[in-house]
Amino acid sequence: MDKPYRPNVGIALFNAQGLVFAGRSWSDGPEIVHAGRDWQMPQGGIDPAEEIVAAARRELAEETGISEAALLGVTAEWWRYDFPPYDGPPHRLDRFAGQEQRWVAFRFTGNESAIDIGRPNGASPPEFTEWAWLPLAEMPARVTPFKRPTYERVVEAFGHFASPA
């Protein structure tokens, strides 16, 4: 039987200078992270019947502590990526073939002092070990290879937000 894809939302959060929020990720289950390709933008699962923008706001708050962000745009289509082969210990994501994502772009409207990547993400450990504002165009080269095609699409869809506001 083929495995399903997990509904997921990705978030491109732009600051006033047109840079995006990115966090240094760590390997967890099928979401294998390669050294030197360990940066990504916030993302997370969509709860049943949860609206895309609401899921994006929830995930952004859970992973970064950020709640002040103005909506810029939402991708119309679902984009899929497959997990690479995984033979590690049982993991909550190993029942999925990969993730299907919609992406949401926001403009950060808060104060950087509110950013808290060490904030507990429910019972899970923090998603990121450090964070930075980075150029969107650099993100495909900084993300783990199996996510690169998706990040290239994000650059294409949201690149026009990557200029000072």
Summary of the structure (lengths in Angstrom):
residues: 165
radius of gyration: 14.9
end to end distance: 48.1
largest distance: 48.1
contacts: 485
relative contact order: 0.29
helix: 24%
strand: 33%
